[in-house]
C-alpha cells in the first residue's frame, strides 16, 4: 500500500513538473516531430526536413519549430552528418558536446583537424566547408587544392547554385534547411542514386578553381584522346606570360567560355560591352559579321593584368606591345580542312575565313572581334582601328561544330614588332601523330 502511494505521488510530481514529456516509440516520435515543425509548412524545404526528421538525425527547438533559416554552425552540421551516416560515436570525457561527433567524422576520413583554419567549432559553416565534408562523405577524394572542393561537389550534384546563374556563395553561411538538403543528397549518392547537376554552378566552380570553365563547356565536342582534355592537366601558372629578357610580365586572370544560345549563361553579365556592338572579322577585311547572329557558338572572353612592361621604345629595336596587351589564341583543325591547310591557299577574304571556321569547324583561320564605336562604320579593319571607329576586344568566337578529332591549342602571346611574338603555351591537346599537320608542329614551351 505504501509503495503504491509513493509510486502515485512520484507520477503526479512528474506530470506536474514536466507536462510535455511523453514516452513514445520511434515511429510516433518522427510523426510528433513533423507535426511540431509548424514553421516549415510554407517553406521550400518542407519535404526534405520531414524526410530527415523521419530518419531521426535532426530535431527541433523547445518551441516546437525547426527554424529552417537559422544559421548552422560547423559543430551542428557535423553532428547531423555523423548521425545521418550512422557513424560509430564513441563517448569520451571531453567537455565539448560536439567532440564525439567531430571525432567520429575524423575517424571516417570525412574531416581533418587542419580543415578549419580560422574561427572555431561554433562559427557558422560556409558552403565551401560544407561541400568539402559532403564530397569526403561520398567518395575517396585525395584532393589537396582548397578551391577544388566546390568543383567536385557541383559536378556530382551535391551542391547547386543559389540562383539561376549558378552563384556558388562559397563564403556564405549555411541555413539549417540548406544543411539538411545537402545531407539528404549525400545519402542519395551513397545509395548510388544520381543527382541533378546544375551546369551553371559547375561552370562557376571551375572558374573559381582554376580561372577557366573551358573543360566544363567543351567536354562535349573535344574528347579525351591522347594527352587528354582533362582539367587535372591544366596548369594555372601557364596563364602568366613572363619574357626571359625581363622586359615584360603579365597574366591572364580568366578565360570565360560563354554559350551564345543560353541567355542565362553565368558569365554573360561580365562582358563590359553590348553584344549588339560586337562584330566578328577575319584578316584585314571588313567588319561585317554581327556576333549576336552566332547563337550556335561559344564566345570566349578573357581578362588580364599587367605586372610590368619595360619596352625600350626609344631604342628602335624590336619590343613588346606598348599597350601591354596579351593576345589569346585558340588553334585546331578539322578533317575537312586538312588539304586546304597543307597547300596553304586558304582564306584570302573574310567570307573564306567564315566558311572555314563556321562551316568546317576549324580553329586555324585568323579571327578577331571588334567593338564598333561608330555604329555606321563599314570599312576595313585597319581603317577602323586607325580612326578609332572600332577597337579590338579580348574575345574569340568558337563554333559548336568543332570536330571531336581536332587537336586543341591555347596560347598566350605578347607581340613584338619586327619579330615573332613571345608565347606561353597554356594548353595543348594532341590526338595522334597522323593528325598533326604543318600548322600543329609547334614546340611545347617549358
C-alpha positions as CSV (number, residue, x, y, z in Angstrom):
1,X,0.0,0.0,0.0
2,X,2.8,2.3,1.0
3,X,4.8,1.5,-2.3
4,X,1.6,2.2,-4.4
5,X,1.1,5.6,-2.7
6,X,4.7,6.5,-3.3
7,X,4.5,5.5,-7.0
8,X,1.4,7.6,-7.5
9,X,3.0,10.6,-5.8
10,X,6.1,10.4,-8.0
11,X,3.9,10.1,-11.1
12,X,1.9,13.1,-10.2
13,X,5.0,15.2,-9.5
14,X,6.4,14.2,-12.8
15,X,3.3,15.2,-14.7
16,X,3.0,18.5,-12.9
17,X,6.7,19.5,-13.4
18,X,7.1,18.1,-16.9
19,X,3.7,18.3,-18.6
20,X,5.0,17.9,-22.1
21,X,7.1,14.8,-21.6
22,X,5.6,11.8,-23.3
23,X,7.1,8.4,-23.8
24,X,6.7,7.4,-27.5
25,X,8.1,4.9,-29.8
26,X,10.4,5.7,-32.7
27,X,7.6,5.9,-35.3
28,X,5.4,8.1,-33.1
29,X,8.4,10.3,-32.3
30,X,9.0,11.1,-36.0
31,X,5.3,11.9,-36.5
32,X,5.3,14.1,-33.5
33,X,8.4,16.0,-34.7
34,X,6.9,16.6,-38.1
35,X,3.7,17.9,-36.6
36,X,5.5,20.2,-34.3
37,X,7.6,21.8,-37.1
38,X,4.8,24.3,-37.9
39,X,7.3,26.8,-39.3
40,X,8.2,24.6,-42.3
41,X,4.6,24.3,-43.7
42,X,5.2,27.1,-46.3
43,X,9.0,26.7,-46.5
44,X,10.7,25.3,-49.7
45,X,12.5,22.7,-47.6
46,X,9.3,21.2,-46.1
47,X,9.5,17.7,-47.7
48,X,13.3,17.4,-47.2
49,X,13.1,18.4,-43.5
50,X,10.3,15.9,-42.9
51,X,12.3,13.2,-44.6
52,X,15.3,14.0,-42.4
53,X,13.1,14.0,-39.3
54,X,11.8,10.6,-40.2
55,X,15.3,9.3,-40.3
56,X,16.0,10.7,-36.9
57,X,19.1,12.8,-37.4
58,X,17.5,16.2,-36.8
59,X,15.3,17.7,-34.1
60,X,13.7,21.0,-33.3
61,X,13.7,23.6,-30.7
62,X,11.8,23.9,-27.5
63,X,9.2,26.0,-29.2
64,X,8.3,23.1,-31.4
65,X,9.8,24.7,-34.5
66,X,12.7,23.7,-36.8
67,X,13.8,27.3,-37.7
68,X,14.9,26.3,-41.2
69,X,16.5,29.7,-42.0
70,X,18.6,29.8,-38.8
71,X,22.4,29.6,-39.5
72,X,24.0,26.3,-38.7
73,X,27.5,26.0,-37.1
74,X,30.3,23.7,-38.0
75,X,29.6,21.6,-35.0
76,X,25.9,21.4,-35.7
77,X,26.4,20.4,-39.3
78,X,28.9,17.7,-38.5
79,X,26.6,16.3,-35.8
80,X,23.8,16.0,-38.3
81,X,26.0,14.4,-40.9
82,X,27.5,11.9,-38.5
83,X,24.1,10.9,-37.2
84,X,22.7,10.6,-40.8
85,X,25.6,8.4,-41.8
86,X,25.2,6.3,-38.7
87,X,28.9,6.5,-37.9
88,X,30.3,5.0,-34.8
89,X,30.1,7.5,-32.0
90,X,32.3,6.9,-29.0
91,X,31.5,8.8,-25.8
92,X,34.6,10.2,-24.1
93,X,35.5,12.5,-21.3
94,X,35.7,15.7,-23.4
95,X,33.8,18.6,-22.2
96,X,32.6,19.9,-25.6
97,X,29.2,18.4,-26.6
98,X,30.3,18.0,-30.2
99,X,33.6,16.1,-29.5
100,X,32.1,12.6,-30.0
101,X,30.7,13.7,-33.4
102,X,33.8,15.5,-34.6
103,X,36.0,12.6,-33.6
104,X,33.7,10.2,-35.5
105,X,34.0,12.4,-38.6
106,X,37.8,12.3,-38.3
107,X,37.9,8.5,-37.9
108,X,35.7,8.2,-41.0
109,X,38.1,10.5,-43.0
110,X,35.3,13.0,-43.6
111,X,37.0,15.7,-41.6
112,X,40.6,16.6,-40.8
113,X,41.7,18.6,-37.8
114,X,43.5,21.0,-40.1
115,X,40.5,21.8,-42.2
116,X,39.3,24.9,-40.2
117,X,42.0,27.5,-40.5
118,X,40.0,30.3,-38.8
119,X,37.2,30.6,-36.3
120,X,36.1,27.7,-34.1
121,X,33.5,24.9,-34.0
122,X,30.8,27.4,-33.1
123,X,31.5,29.5,-36.2
124,X,28.8,29.3,-39.0
125,X,29.8,26.7,-41.5
126,X,30.4,28.1,-45.0
127,X,29.1,26.5,-48.2
128,X,32.6,25.7,-49.2
129,X,33.3,23.9,-45.9
130,X,30.0,22.0,-46.3
131,X,31.0,21.0,-49.8
132,X,34.3,19.5,-48.6
133,X,32.6,17.4,-46.0
134,X,29.9,16.3,-48.4
135,X,32.5,15.2,-51.0
136,X,34.5,13.2,-48.5
137,X,31.3,11.6,-47.2
138,X,30.5,10.2,-50.7
139,X,33.9,9.3,-52.3
140,X,37.5,8.7,-51.6
141,X,39.0,12.0,-52.7
142,X,42.6,12.9,-52.1
143,X,42.2,16.5,-53.2
144,X,44.6,18.9,-51.7
145,X,43.5,22.1,-53.5
146,X,41.1,24.0,-51.3
147,X,39.5,25.8,-54.2
148,X,38.6,22.5,-56.0
149,X,36.0,21.2,-53.4
150,X,33.2,23.2,-54.9
151,X,34.0,21.9,-58.4
152,X,33.9,18.3,-57.3
153,X,30.7,18.9,-55.3
154,X,28.9,20.6,-58.2
155,X,29.9,18.0,-60.7
156,X,28.1,15.3,-58.7
157,X,25.1,17.5,-57.8
158,X,25.9,17.7,-54.1
159,X,26.0,21.5,-54.4
160,X,23.8,23.6,-56.7
161,X,23.8,27.3,-57.4
162,X,22.0,29.8,-55.3
163,X,20.3,31.4,-58.3
164,X,19.6,30.7,-62.0
165,X,23.2,31.6,-63.0
166,X,24.7,29.1,-60.6
167,X,26.1,31.6,-58.0
168,X,28.2,29.5,-55.6
169,X,28.2,31.7,-52.5
170,X,31.2,29.7,-51.3
171,X,31.9,32.0,-48.4
172,X,28.2,32.4,-47.4
173,X,26.9,30.8,-44.2
174,X,24.5,27.8,-44.4
175,X,21.0,27.6,-43.1
176,X,19.6,24.6,-41.3
177,X,17.3,23.9,-44.3
178,X,20.3,24.0,-46.7
179,X,22.3,21.8,-44.4
180,X,19.6,19.1,-44.4
181,X,19.3,19.4,-48.1
182,X,23.0,18.7,-48.7
183,X,22.9,15.8,-46.2
184,X,20.0,14.2,-48.0
185,X,21.9,14.5,-51.2
186,X,24.9,12.8,-49.6
187,X,22.7,9.9,-48.5
188,X,21.3,9.5,-52.1
189,X,24.8,9.4,-53.6
190,X,25.9,6.8,-51.1
191,X,22.8,4.9,-52.1
192,X,24.0,5.1,-55.8
193,X,21.3,7.5,-56.8
194,X,22.1,10.1,-59.5
195,X,21.6,13.7,-58.6
196,X,20.5,16.5,-60.9
197,X,23.6,18.7,-61.8
198,X,23.4,22.5,-62.1
199,X,25.6,23.2,-65.2
200,X,25.9,26.8,-64.4
201,X,27.2,26.0,-60.9
202,X,29.7,23.6,-62.4
203,X,31.0,26.3,-64.8
204,X,31.2,28.8,-61.9
205,X,33.1,26.4,-59.7
206,X,35.6,25.5,-62.4
207,X,36.4,29.2,-62.9
208,X,36.7,29.5,-59.1
209,X,39.1,26.6,-59.1
210,X,41.5,27.4,-62.0
211,X,40.3,30.6,-63.7
212,X,38.6,29.0,-66.7
213,X,35.5,26.9,-67.5
214,X,36.6,25.5,-70.8
215,X,36.8,22.0,-69.6
216,X,33.1,22.1,-68.4
217,X,31.9,23.8,-71.6
218,X,33.9,22.0,-74.2
219,X,33.9,18.4,-72.9
220,X,31.0,17.6,-75.3
221,X,33.0,18.3,-78.5
222,X,36.6,17.7,-77.6
223,X,37.1,14.2,-76.4
224,X,39.8,12.9,-74.0
225,X,42.0,11.3,-76.7
226,X,45.8,11.2,-76.5
227,X,47.1,13.7,-73.9
228,X,43.6,14.0,-72.5
229,X,41.2,17.0,-72.4
230,X,41.4,16.8,-68.6
231,X,41.0,19.7,-66.1
232,X,43.5,18.0,-63.9
233,X,46.2,18.6,-66.5
234,X,45.6,22.4,-66.6
235,X,48.5,24.4,-65.1
236,X,47.3,27.8,-63.9
237,X,50.9,29.0,-63.8
238,X,51.0,29.0,-67.6
239,X,48.5,31.9,-67.6
240,X,51.4,34.1,-66.7
241,X,53.5,35.5,-69.6
242,X,57.0,36.5,-68.4
243,X,59.7,37.1,-71.0
244,X,63.1,35.8,-70.5
245,X,64.7,39.2,-71.1
246,X,63.0,40.6,-68.0
247,X,61.1,43.2,-70.1
248,X,57.5,42.0,-69.7
249,X,55.3,40.2,-67.2
250,X,51.5,39.9,-67.4
251,X,48.8,37.4,-66.5
252,X,45.6,36.2,-68.0
253,X,43.3,36.2,-65.0
254,X,40.3,34.5,-66.5
255,X,39.2,32.6,-69.7
256,X,35.4,32.5,-69.8
257,X,33.5,30.3,-72.2
258,X,30.0,31.7,-72.8
259,X,27.2,29.8,-74.6
260,X,25.7,32.3,-77.0
261,X,22.5,30.2,-77.1
262,X,22.0,30.4,-73.3
263,X,20.5,33.7,-72.1
264,X,21.2,32.7,-68.5
265,X,24.9,31.8,-69.1
266,X,26.6,32.8,-65.8
267,X,29.4,34.8,-67.5
268,X,27.3,36.8,-70.0
269,X,26.9,39.7,-67.5
270,X,30.7,40.1,-67.0
271,X,31.2,41.2,-70.6
272,X,31.6,45.0,-70.4
273,X,30.2,45.6,-73.9
274,X,26.8,45.3,-75.6
275,X,26.6,42.1,-77.8
276,X,24.9,44.2,-80.4
277,X,28.0,46.3,-80.9
278,X,30.4,43.4,-81.4
279,X,31.5,42.2,-84.9
280,X,33.5,39.2,-85.9
281,X,36.2,39.7,-88.5
282,X,39.0,37.6,-90.1
283,X,42.2,39.1,-91.5
284,X,42.0,42.7,-92.7
285,X,38.7,42.5,-94.4
286,X,35.5,44.4,-93.5
287,X,33.8,44.5,-90.1
288,X,30.6,42.7,-91.3
289,X,29.6,39.7,-89.1
290,X,27.5,40.6,-86.0
291,X,28.4,38.4,-83.1
292,X,24.7,38.3,-82.0
293,X,24.0,36.1,-85.0
294,X,26.4,33.4,-83.9
295,X,24.0,31.6,-81.5
296,X,25.4,28.2,-82.3
297,X,28.8,29.2,-81.0
298,X,30.8,29.9,-77.8
299,X,32.1,33.3,-77.1
300,X,35.5,33.3,-75.4
301,X,36.2,36.3,-73.2
302,X,39.4,36.7,-71.3
303,X,40.7,39.2,-68.7
304,X,44.3,40.1,-67.8
305,X,46.5,42.2,-65.6
306,X,49.9,43.8,-66.3
307,X,52.8,43.5,-63.8
308,X,55.4,45.4,-65.7
309,X,56.3,46.4,-69.3
310,X,59.7,48.0,-69.8
311,X,59.7,48.4,-73.5
312,X,62.8,50.1,-74.9
313,X,60.7,52.0,-77.4
314,X,63.3,54.8,-77.8
315,X,66.0,52.4,-79.0
316,X,64.2,51.5,-82.2
317,X,64.7,47.8,-81.6
318,X,62.1,45.0,-81.6
319,X,60.0,45.4,-78.4
320,X,56.8,44.2,-76.8
321,X,53.4,45.7,-77.5
322,X,53.4,49.1,-75.9
323,X,49.9,48.7,-74.5
324,X,51.0,45.6,-72.7
325,X,48.1,43.5,-74.0
326,X,48.3,39.7,-74.0
327,X,46.7,38.1,-77.0
328,X,44.9,34.8,-76.5
329,X,44.9,32.4,-79.5
330,X,43.0,29.1,-79.9
331,X,44.0,26.7,-82.6
332,X,42.6,23.4,-84.0
333,X,42.0,21.7,-87.3
334,X,39.1,19.6,-88.6
335,X,39.3,16.8,-91.1
336,X,37.7,18.8,-93.9
337,X,40.4,21.4,-93.6
338,X,43.5,19.1,-93.9
339,X,44.1,19.5,-97.6
340,X,43.4,23.2,-97.5
341,X,45.8,23.6,-94.7
342,X,48.6,21.6,-96.3
343,X,48.6,23.5,-99.6
344,X,48.3,26.8,-97.8
345,X,45.9,28.7,-100.1
346,X,43.1,29.3,-97.7
347,X,41.2,32.3,-96.8
348,X,42.1,35.4,-98.7
349,X,38.8,37.1,-97.7
350,X,36.6,37.2,-94.6
351,X,34.0,35.0,-96.4
352,X,36.5,32.3,-96.9
353,X,37.6,32.5,-93.3
354,X,34.0,32.5,-92.2
355,X,33.4,29.3,-94.3
356,X,36.4,27.6,-92.8
357,X,35.6,28.4,-89.2
358,X,31.8,28.2,-89.1
359,X,31.0,25.6,-91.8
360,X,34.0,23.2,-91.4
361,X,34.6,23.7,-87.7
362,X,38.3,24.7,-87.9
363,X,40.1,27.0,-85.5
364,X,43.1,27.6,-87.8
365,X,41.7,30.7,-89.5
366,X,42.7,34.1,-88.2
367,X,39.9,35.8,-86.4
368,X,39.2,38.8,-84.1
369,X,36.2,40.5,-82.5
370,X,35.9,44.3,-82.7
371,X,33.7,46.7,-80.8
372,X,32.1,49.3,-83.1
373,X,32.4,52.8,-81.6
374,X,30.8,54.2,-84.7
375,X,27.7,52.2,-85.5
376,X,27.7,53.4,-89.1
377,X,31.3,52.3,-89.8
378,X,31.5,49.6,-92.5
379,X,35.1,49.9,-93.7
380,X,38.2,47.7,-93.4
381,X,39.6,46.7,-90.1
382,X,42.8,48.7,-90.3
383,X,41.0,51.9,-91.2
384,X,38.6,51.5,-88.3
385,X,41.4,50.9,-85.8
386,X,43.4,53.9,-87.1
387,X,40.4,56.2,-87.0
388,X,39.3,54.8,-83.6
389,X,35.9,53.9,-85.1
390,X,36.4,50.3,-83.9
391,X,38.5,48.8,-81.1
392,X,39.7,45.3,-80.8
393,X,38.4,43.4,-77.7
394,X,39.8,40.3,-75.9
395,X,37.3,37.8,-77.4
396,X,37.1,34.9,-79.8
397,X,34.2,33.0,-81.4
398,X,34.3,29.2,-81.3
399,X,31.6,27.3,-83.4
400,X,30.0,24.3,-81.7
401,X,30.6,22.1,-84.6
402,X,34.4,21.7,-83.9
403,X,35.2,18.1,-84.8
404,X,35.9,15.7,-81.9
405,X,39.1,14.6,-83.5
406,X,40.6,18.1,-83.7
407,X,43.7,18.9,-81.8
408,X,43.5,21.9,-79.5
409,X,46.0,24.5,-78.5
410,X,45.6,27.6,-76.3
411,X,48.4,30.1,-76.4
412,X,49.0,33.5,-74.8
413,X,51.4,35.8,-76.5
414,X,52.8,39.3,-76.3
415,X,53.5,40.9,-79.7
416,X,57.0,42.2,-80.6
417,X,57.5,44.5,-83.5
418,X,59.6,43.1,-86.3
419,X,59.7,39.7,-84.7
420,X,57.6,36.7,-83.7
421,X,55.6,37.1,-80.5
422,X,56.7,35.7,-77.3
423,X,54.2,32.9,-76.3
424,X,53.2,30.8,-73.4
425,X,51.6,27.5,-74.2
426,X,48.6,27.4,-71.9
427,X,47.1,24.1,-73.0
428,X,48.0,21.6,-75.7
429,X,45.9,18.5,-76.5
430,X,47.2,16.3,-79.4
431,X,45.2,13.3,-80.8
432,X,47.5,11.2,-82.8
433,X,50.6,11.5,-85.0
434,X,48.9,11.2,-88.3
435,X,46.6,14.1,-87.4
436,X,49.4,16.5,-86.6
437,X,49.9,18.7,-89.7
438,X,52.1,21.6,-90.7
439,X,50.4,24.1,-88.5
440,X,50.4,21.9,-85.5
441,X,54.2,21.2,-85.4
442,X,54.9,23.6,-82.6
443,X,57.5,23.2,-79.9
444,X,56.0,22.7,-76.4
445,X,57.2,25.6,-74.3
446,X,58.8,24.6,-71.0
